[in-house]
Amino acid sequence: VTNIISPMMSYFVLIIAFMQRYEPKAGMGTIISVMLPYSIAFGIAWSILFSIWLAMGWPFGPGAPLEYVAGG
């Protein structure tokens, strides 16, 4: 959800270079401040989707039930 605002992202420098083409004073803080609202919105949306998924009792994937049953 927050990959775009992480300085550890592999394309972060490339994004800064493209952004500086249109805004020469752009830097790390500019990218973070522009993308933070999107990261928050995506985080909220995915949390709601995950909550609905759990409430419906749907499995996470093929052969992946919601509860863990210990073998024995």
SEKOL-860912 format. One record per residue (C-alpha): residue in one letter; residue number from 1; x, y, z. Coordinates in Angstrom, 1 decimal. Each point is the difference from the previous one (the first is absolute). Layout:
REM residues N
R / code / pos / east / north / up
R / A / NUM / X / Y / Z
...
***
This chain:
REM residues 72
R / code / pos / east / north / up
R / V / 1 / 0.0 / 0.0 / 0.0
R / T / 2 / 2.8 / 2.4 / 0.8
R / N / 3 / 2.6 / -1.1 / -2.5
R / I / 4 / -0.1 / 3.4 / -1.8
R / I / 5 / 0.9 / 2.0 / 3.1
R / S / 6 / 2.9 / -2.3 / 1.0
R / P / 7 / 3.5 / 1.3 / -0.8
R / M / 8 / 1.0 / -3.7 / -0.3
R / M / 9 / -2.1 / -0.5 / -3.1
R / S / 10 / 2.2 / -0.9 / -2.9
R / Y / 11 / -1.6 / 2.6 / -2.3
R / F / 12 / 0.0 / 2.9 / 2.5
R / V / 13 / 2.9 / 1.8 / -1.7
R / L / 14 / -1.6 / -0.4 / -3.4
R / I / 15 / -3.3 / 1.4 / 1.3
R / I / 16 / 1.9 / 3.0 / 1.4
R / A / 17 / 1.7 / 0.5 / -3.4
R / F / 18 / -3.3 / 0.0 / -1.9
R / M / 19 / -1.7 / 2.2 / 2.6
R / Q / 20 / 2.9 / 2.5 / -0.2
R / R / 21 / -0.6 / 0.4 / -3.7
R / Y / 22 / -3.3 / 1.8 / 0.8
R / E / 23 / 0.9 / 1.4 / 3.4
R / P / 24 / 3.8 / 0.7 / 0.3
R / K / 25 / -0.1 / 0.4 / 3.8
R / A / 26 / -1.7 / -3.3 / 0.6
R / G / 27 / 1.7 / -2.5 / 2.3
R / M / 28 / -0.7 / -2.8 / 2.4
R / G / 29 / -2.4 / 2.1 / 2.2
R / T / 30 / -2.0 / 1.1 / -3.1
R / I / 31 / -0.6 / -3.6 / -1.1
R / I / 32 / -0.9 / -1.1 / 3.5
R / S / 33 / -2.4 / 2.9 / 0.5
R / V / 34 / -1.7 / -0.6 / -3.4
R / M / 35 / -0.3 / -3.8 / 0.4
R / L / 36 / -0.9 / -0.2 / 3.7
R / P / 37 / -3.8 / 0.7 / -0.5
R / Y / 38 / 0.0 / -2.8 / -2.6
R / S / 39 / 1.8 / -2.4 / 2.4
R / I / 40 / -2.5 / 0.8 / 2.8
R / A / 41 / -3.0 / -0.5 / -2.4
R / F / 42 / 1.4 / -3.3 / -1.3
R / G / 43 / 0.7 / -1.2 / 3.6
R / I / 44 / -3.6 / 0.8 / 1.1
R / A / 45 / -1.5 / -1.6 / -3.1
R / W / 46 / 2.0 / -3.2 / 0.3
R / S / 47 / -0.8 / -0.2 / 3.7
R / I / 48 / -3.7 / 0.3 / -0.8
R / L / 49 / 0.2 / -2.6 / -2.7
R / F / 50 / 2.0 / -2.4 / 2.3
R / S / 51 / -2.6 / 0.5 / 2.8
R / I / 52 / -2.9 / -0.8 / -2.4
R / W / 53 / 1.9 / -3.1 / -1.3
R / L / 54 / 0.5 / -1.3 / 3.5
R / A / 55 / -3.6 / 0.8 / 1.0
R / M / 56 / -1.3 / -2.0 / -3.0
R / G / 57 / 2.1 / -3.0 / 1.1
R / W / 58 / 1.7 / -0.4 / -3.4
R / P / 59 / 3.3 / -1.9 / -0.2
R / F / 60 / 3.2 / 1.9 / -0.8
R / G / 61 / 0.7 / -2.3 / -2.9
R / P / 62 / -0.3 / -3.6 / -1.2
R / G / 63 / 0.7 / -2.3 / 2.9
R / A / 64 / 0.6 / 3.0 / 2.4
R / P / 65 / -2.8 / 0.0 / 2.6
R / L / 66 / -0.5 / 2.9 / 2.4
R / E / 67 / 0.8 / -2.1 / 3.1
R / Y / 68 / 3.1 / -2.1 / 0.8
R / V / 69 / -0.6 / -3.5 / 1.2
R / A / 70 / 3.1 / -1.5 / 1.7
R / G / 71 / 0.9 / -3.4 / -1.3
R / G / 72 / 0.3 / -2.8 / 2.4
***
